[in-house]
Amino acid sequence: MKHIGFIGASGLMGHGIAKNLLAKGFQVSLTAHSKTEPLKDLLAAGAKLVGSHAELSACDAVIICVTGSPQVEAALEGPQGILSKARAGLLVVDASTSEPDSTRRLAARCKDAGMTFVDAPLARTPVEAEAGRLNTMVGASASVFSQLEPVFQAYCENIFHVGETGAGHVIKLLNNFLGQAITTAAAEAFAVGAKAGIDVGQLVRVVSAGAVNSGLFQAMAKTLEGDYTGLKFELNNASKDLRYYVHLTESVKAPSLVGSSVHQSLVTACALGYGQELVPSLVKAQAQINQVKIGTAI
């Protein structure tokens, strides 16, 4: 694994990954979407810009780090996608948060073309991406994982081999469901407390000293002081991930009472106009819905 193709380097997560691959001595070829400004430092560091995703088939492996399944499918199956110039032996790594059903379908298409599709979604934030300290959960055979592990080590602090292809995206969706359940519950609790007439700051004091406390709760608690940047993740993307999670529950015929409610809370916040804001703005949405003041949110 010497030459890595990369799709999505203009994104906040993708930029950090590509930067660290270059810093660790990998040859990196990139495709550009609509934004080329974020690629300037990568090109100055030695990355090569190519004209289409198909040209990346010459690489040893291609990493795709985009918004979700539609974008991954386009990168592979589009007119100038990787599959249009398939090369036997190529490893394709989906570092996006994608739907497991789509992952399995793309894996079958790649296998038919002599390629191998791997899911390796990410956890943590763009800050850790720039620092090369992401977490990844990898769905691949043991032999393919061993081939790719040095690549993952270039941009990850914790690397989990969680099973065969598809397992990575299932675990990623479960992880995000748990995280968003905490953030939506915190925002709702703040709103109910405000309507009940208590000082919500006192709730934060109590939770902070007990087992309910967590980093996610503390990020939400910062909103009481006007800081809505504690979680660097857009509500639009959080809503998308919970939609994928609900689809997963439907596909395995598992009731999703909590997951569906969390998803609807996120959808509501987006419908109220907060979609391009970060997850802590769930507090703003709850303040608006309940017509109360929560910290600085009205």
Backbone torsions as a table, in degrees:
resi	resn	phi	psi	omega
1	MET	NA	86.3	-179.6
2	LYS	-107.4	-37.8	-172.1
3	HIS	-114.3	115.3	-175.3
4	ILE	-111.8	126.2	170.8
5	GLY	-87.0	148.7	-177.0
6	PHE	-140.1	128.6	176.0
7	ILE	-116.8	118.3	179.5
8	GLY	110.2	20.6	-177.1
9	ALA	-71.3	-13.6	178.1
10	SER	-82.1	-9.7	178.0
11	GLY	-80.1	164.5	-176.5
12	LEU	-63.2	-40.8	178.8
13	MET	-78.1	-43.4	-176.2
14	GLY	-62.7	-38.4	-179.2
15	HIS	-59.1	-46.6	-179.3
16	GLY	-63.9	-39.2	179.0
17	ILE	-63.1	-49.5	-179.4
18	ALA	-61.1	-40.2	179.5
19	LYS	-60.1	-42.9	-178.4
20	ASN	-73.8	-32.5	174.1
21	LEU	-60.9	-44.5	178.1
22	LEU	-63.3	-42.4	-177.9
23	ALA	-65.0	-28.0	-179.5
24	LYS	-91.1	8.3	171.8
25	GLY	95.4	6.3	177.2
26	PHE	-78.5	146.4	168.9
27	GLN	-81.6	129.8	-174.5
28	VAL	-125.4	128.9	172.3
29	SER	-112.9	137.1	-173.7
30	LEU	-122.3	152.5	163.5
31	THR	-109.6	151.4	179.9
32	ALA	-107.6	142.1	174.7
33	HIS	-95.5	-126.6	179.7
34	SER	-87.6	-23.8	-176.5
35	LYS	-105.5	117.1	177.6
36	THR	-105.8	-16.5	-179.2
37	GLU	-55.7	-44.2	-179.5
38	PRO	-66.0	-12.4	-177.4
39	LEU	-88.9	-10.4	-171.9
40	LYS	-58.5	-45.1	-179.0
41	ASP	-69.1	-31.0	178.1
42	LEU	-68.3	-41.9	178.1
43	LEU	-66.3	-38.0	177.7
44	ALA	-65.3	-28.2	-180.0
45	ALA	-84.6	-1.4	174.9
46	GLY	118.2	-3.0	177.1
47	ALA	-66.4	151.3	179.4
48	LYS	-110.0	132.2	178.2
49	LEU	-94.3	126.3	178.6
50	VAL	-113.2	165.3	-170.1
51	GLY	-85.1	-18.2	-177.4
52	SER	-153.9	160.3	176.4
53	HIS	-61.2	-34.5	-177.7
54	ALA	-58.5	-34.9	-178.4
55	GLU	-65.9	-20.7	180.0
56	LEU	-72.8	-10.2	179.1
57	SER	-62.1	-18.0	178.0
58	ALA	-75.6	-12.4	-178.4
59	CYS	-77.0	169.0	175.6
60	ASP	-74.6	-36.3	178.7
61	ALA	-149.8	153.3	176.9
62	VAL	-124.5	127.7	175.6
63	ILE	-102.7	130.2	177.2
64	ILE	-111.2	120.8	-179.9
65	CYS	-131.7	87.0	-174.4
66	VAL	-129.8	-170.1	-170.5
67	THR	-68.3	-46.8	-175.5
68	GLY	-172.9	-165.2	-172.6
69	SER	-57.8	-43.1	179.8
70	PRO	-57.9	-39.2	-179.3
71	GLN	-72.8	-36.4	176.5
72	VAL	-65.0	-44.7	179.2
73	GLU	-60.6	-41.0	178.5
74	ALA	-64.2	-39.6	-179.6
75	ALA	-63.7	-31.4	179.9
76	LEU	-91.6	-44.4	-167.9
77	GLU	-106.3	-3.3	179.7
78	GLY	-66.3	171.1	-178.0
79	PRO	-55.0	-35.5	177.0
80	GLN	-112.7	31.1	-178.2
81	GLY	-79.8	172.1	-177.3
82	ILE	-58.7	-39.8	-178.0
83	LEU	-67.8	-19.8	178.6
84	SER	-69.9	-16.3	178.1
85	LYS	-137.4	49.8	-174.4
86	ALA	-60.2	140.6	176.9
87	ARG	-127.5	124.0	179.5
88	ALA	-57.4	134.4	179.1
89	GLY	96.4	-11.7	-180.0
90	LEU	-68.0	136.8	174.3
91	LEU	-102.4	127.3	179.6
92	VAL	-113.7	123.1	-175.8
93	VAL	-112.8	118.5	176.3
94	ASP	-94.1	104.8	178.7
95	ALA	-93.0	5.7	179.4
96	SER	-80.4	170.6	168.6
97	THR	-92.8	108.6	-170.9
98	SER	-125.7	169.4	179.2
99	GLU	-81.1	128.8	-178.7
100	PRO	-55.8	-36.3	178.3
101	ASP	-62.7	-41.8	177.1
102	SER	-65.1	-40.6	179.3
103	THR	-58.9	-46.3	-178.9
104	ARG	-67.1	-35.9	178.6
105	ARG	-67.4	-44.0	179.0
106	LEU	-65.8	-35.7	178.1
107	ALA	-62.4	-39.7	178.6
108	ALA	-66.4	-41.6	178.5
109	ARG	-63.6	-42.5	178.9
110	CYS	-65.1	-41.0	179.1
111	LYS	-60.3	-40.8	178.6
112	ASP	-62.7	-27.8	-179.5
113	ALA	-93.1	5.1	179.2
114	GLY	83.7	10.1	-179.8
115	MET	-105.3	170.2	178.5
116	THR	-124.2	129.7	-179.2
117	PHE	-105.6	129.7	-176.8
118	VAL	-125.1	137.0	173.4
119	ASP	-102.9	127.4	-179.2
120	ALA	-143.0	64.7	-179.5
121	PRO	-65.6	167.5	-169.1
122	LEU	-116.0	155.3	168.8
123	ALA	-130.2	161.6	-172.4
124	ARG	90.6	-163.1	-165.7
125	THR	-126.1	173.8	176.1
126	PRO	-57.2	-27.3	177.2
127	VAL	-61.6	-47.5	177.9
128	GLU	-70.2	-29.3	176.3
129	ALA	-61.5	-45.6	179.1
130	GLU	-65.0	-32.8	-178.6
131	ALA	-84.9	-5.4	-177.8
132	GLY	72.1	32.2	-174.7
133	ARG	-125.7	38.6	177.3
134	LEU	-77.3	165.8	167.4
135	ASN	-107.3	144.9	174.0
136	THR	-137.2	147.0	177.5
137	MET	-119.6	118.0	-164.4
138	VAL	-109.1	127.4	172.7
139	GLY	-104.8	108.7	-177.2
140	ALA	-169.0	164.1	172.5
141	SER	-67.6	163.1	-179.0
142	ALA	-61.7	-39.0	-177.6
143	SER	-69.4	-40.8	178.6
144	VAL	-68.5	-39.6	177.9
145	PHE	-58.8	-42.5	-179.0
146	SER	-65.3	-33.1	176.2
147	GLN	-65.3	-40.0	-173.4
148	LEU	-90.1	-14.7	-174.6
149	GLU	-55.3	-41.2	177.7
150	PRO	-62.5	-29.8	176.6
151	VAL	-68.5	-47.7	178.7
152	PHE	-60.6	-35.5	-178.8
153	GLN	-64.3	-19.9	-179.5
154	ALA	-70.8	-26.0	-175.8
155	TYR	-133.5	5.6	-178.6
156	CYS	-123.1	144.4	171.5
157	GLU	-89.2	-38.8	-179.2
158	ASN	-124.6	125.1	-177.7
159	ILE	-120.9	120.4	-177.8
160	PHE	-114.9	118.4	171.5
161	HIS	-88.1	106.4	-166.7
162	VAL	-104.5	-0.2	179.6
163	GLY	145.4	-162.9	-179.6
164	GLU	-78.3	176.9	-178.2
165	THR	-52.4	131.9	-178.4
166	GLY	104.0	-28.7	-177.9
167	ALA	-65.5	-35.3	179.9
168	GLY	-60.4	-45.4	-178.3
169	HIS	-71.7	-32.7	175.3
170	VAL	-62.6	-48.0	-178.3
171	ILE	-66.5	-37.1	177.0
172	LYS	-60.2	-43.0	-179.9
173	LEU	-67.7	-37.9	175.9
174	LEU	-63.7	-42.6	178.4
175	ASN	-59.9	-46.2	-178.1
176	ASN	-69.7	-34.2	175.1
177	PHE	-60.2	-47.6	179.5
178	LEU	-60.2	-43.4	-179.4
179	GLY	-64.3	-46.6	-178.5
180	GLN	-71.6	-26.0	174.6
181	ALA	-63.1	-39.4	178.9
182	ILE	-67.0	-45.3	-176.8
183	THR	-67.7	-40.9	-179.9
184	THR	-69.8	-36.3	177.8
185	ALA	-65.5	-39.8	179.5
186	ALA	-64.0	-45.0	-179.9
187	ALA	-62.5	-40.9	178.9
188	GLU	-66.8	-41.6	179.4
189	ALA	-61.8	-39.8	178.2
190	PHE	-62.3	-41.7	-178.9
191	ALA	-67.0	-44.1	179.7
192	VAL	-64.3	-41.4	177.8
193	GLY	-61.6	-42.9	178.8
194	ALA	-62.2	-41.3	-179.9
195	LYS	-69.3	-28.9	179.8
196	ALA	-82.0	-5.1	173.8
197	GLY	88.0	12.2	179.7
198	ILE	-93.1	165.0	173.9
199	ASP	-81.2	109.3	-175.0
200	VAL	-62.8	-26.1	175.8
201	GLY	-60.0	-30.3	177.4
202	GLN	-70.2	-33.7	173.7
203	LEU	-61.0	-43.8	179.8
204	VAL	-60.8	-41.5	178.4
205	ARG	-59.4	-44.4	-177.6
206	VAL	-68.1	-48.2	-178.8
207	VAL	-62.3	-39.4	-177.2
208	SER	-61.8	-22.1	-177.4
209	ALA	-98.6	4.2	-174.2
210	GLY	-130.3	-172.3	-174.4
211	ALA	-70.4	-18.8	-179.1
212	VAL	-75.2	-16.0	-175.9
213	ASN	-64.6	151.2	175.8
214	SER	-163.8	166.9	175.4
215	GLY	-61.0	-36.8	179.1
216	LEU	-65.9	-42.8	178.4
217	PHE	-62.2	-41.6	-179.0
218	GLN	-65.8	-34.5	175.8
219	ALA	-63.4	-38.2	177.7
220	MET	-72.1	-34.8	-179.4
221	ALA	-64.8	-28.9	179.2
222	LYS	-61.4	-21.5	-179.2
223	THR	-64.7	-25.0	-180.0
224	LEU	-64.4	-21.8	177.8
225	GLU	-104.6	11.0	176.2
226	GLY	89.9	8.6	179.9
227	ASP	-99.6	108.8	-178.9
228	TYR	-107.0	20.9	-175.3
229	THR	-109.9	11.2	-175.1
230	GLY	-65.7	-22.2	177.3
231	LEU	-127.4	113.8	-175.4
232	LYS	-85.3	68.0	-177.3
233	PHE	-148.7	122.5	-177.0
234	GLU	-68.8	144.7	176.9
235	LEU	-62.4	-34.9	176.5
236	ASN	-57.5	-43.5	179.8
237	ASN	-71.4	-37.3	177.1
238	ALA	-62.4	-41.4	177.9
239	SER	-63.0	-41.8	177.4
240	LYS	-60.4	-45.2	-178.7
241	ASP	-63.7	-39.1	178.5
242	LEU	-71.7	-29.2	172.9
243	ARG	-62.9	-43.7	176.9
244	TYR	-61.7	-39.6	179.6
245	TYR	-63.1	-44.4	178.8
246	VAL	-63.2	-39.4	175.1
247	HIS	-59.2	-40.7	178.7
248	LEU	-61.5	-45.3	-179.9
249	THR	-61.9	-37.6	178.7
250	GLU	-66.3	-39.1	-176.4
251	SER	-68.0	-28.8	178.6
252	VAL	-100.9	6.3	177.5
253	LYS	58.1	46.3	176.0
254	ALA	-109.8	128.5	176.0
255	PRO	-57.7	143.3	-177.5
256	SER	-133.6	66.0	-178.7
257	LEU	-65.9	-46.2	-179.5
258	VAL	-73.3	-46.9	-178.0
259	GLY	-58.6	-42.5	179.3
260	SER	-64.3	-39.3	179.4
261	SER	-67.3	-41.5	177.4
262	VAL	-62.1	-43.6	179.0
263	HIS	-60.1	-44.4	-178.9
264	GLN	-67.1	-32.9	175.7
265	SER	-63.0	-42.2	178.8
266	LEU	-68.6	-41.9	177.9
267	VAL	-60.5	-42.1	179.8
268	THR	-61.9	-44.7	178.7
269	ALA	-60.3	-40.6	177.9
270	CYS	-66.1	-40.9	-179.9
271	ALA	-64.7	-28.6	178.1
272	LEU	-79.9	-2.4	175.1
273	GLY	103.9	11.2	-177.5
274	TYR	-101.0	9.4	-173.4
275	GLY	-56.8	-35.9	-178.3
276	GLN	-89.3	0.5	174.1
277	GLU	-89.7	172.7	-177.0
278	LEU	-84.0	163.5	-174.1
279	VAL	-51.0	-39.4	179.3
280	PRO	-58.2	-16.8	176.7
281	SER	-68.7	-2.2	168.2
282	LEU	-54.9	-30.5	178.2
283	VAL	-66.2	-40.3	176.4
284	LYS	-61.3	-42.4	-179.7
285	ALA	-63.4	-43.2	179.4
286	GLN	-65.3	-37.1	177.4
287	ALA	-63.7	-39.7	-179.8
288	GLN	-69.1	-44.5	-179.3
289	ILE	-61.5	-42.4	-173.8
290	ASN	-94.5	-2.5	179.1
291	GLN	54.1	49.8	177.3
292	VAL	-131.5	164.9	172.6
293	LYS	-96.7	124.3	177.0
294	ILE	-120.2	102.6	-174.3
295	GLY	62.7	-118.8	178.3
296	THR	-92.7	-6.3	-175.9
297	ALA	-88.1	131.5	179.0
298	ILE	-123.4	NA	NA
